[in-house]
């Protein structure tokens, strides 16, 4: 995802810029299909993961399922849902 495309999402979250881990993840996500992201709690992994996912989804709405997120816990599912809703992707 081009940095200019990120600005509306970052503004909705009141984030001035991505941190180094998030930038590195997005660069790697553009080049690879399978990634493993390890970083300390509170480092912004959820946002990095969701922005990487958004960059791979079609721009126009389609009736197909393009992504399924499976989490090991309800707590993580709720966290991902909350951040995704804050992005207001439509």
N, C-alpha and C positions, 0 to 999 in steps of 0.2 A: 504494500500500500504506500503510495507516495505521501511524503510528509504533509503536503498541502491538503490531502484528503483526510488527514488525521485531525486537523485543527477543530472542526466542528465537534467531534467526539471529545477531544480534550477539553474544550471550552465547557461542554455540558458537565464535565466532572471537575471543573475548576482546576485543571492541571495545565501548567505553563508549557511543560515539555516532558517527553518520555525520559526515563532514567537510562543509563548505559545498558543495563540488562534487557530492558524492553526493546531498545533500538537494536541490540544484537540479535534478539529473538526474531524480530520482524524481518531483519535481513536474512537470517537463516531460514525462516519460514518461506520466504520468496524463492529460495534456492533448493529446498528439500521438502519431501513429503512427510517423512517421519522424524519427529523431534522429541527429545526429552528435556524438559525444562526443570532445573533444580535451582532453587534460590530460597533464602530465608523467608520466614513468615513476615508478611507486611511489605514485601519488596515489589509488589505489583505484578505478580505472575498471572493473576486472573485477567487483568486488563491486557497484558501482552498476548495471552492465549486468545482472548476474544477478538482483539484487533487482527491477529493473524488469521483467525477463522473468517472474519468479515471480509478480508482481502481475497478470500477464495470463493466466496459465495457469488452467485449471479446478481447483477445489479437490478434486473427487473424481477418483480414477483413471479413466482411459478408455482404450480400446484404440486410440485415434487418436493420430497424431503431431501434437503441437500446436506444436512449435518445432524448428527445426534450426539449429544454430550452425555456421557455416562460417568457418574461419580461414585466413589466408594462410600459416601455418607450424605445424609440429608443436609447437614450443615454446609457442606461444600456446594451442594446443588442450590441451596438458597443463596449462598454468596455469589455464585456465578449468575443466577437469575437476577439478583439485585443490580449487579454491575451492568449486565446486558440491558436491563430496563433503563438504567441511567444513561446509557449511550443513545437511546431513542433512535434506533436504527429503522424503525418502521417495519 
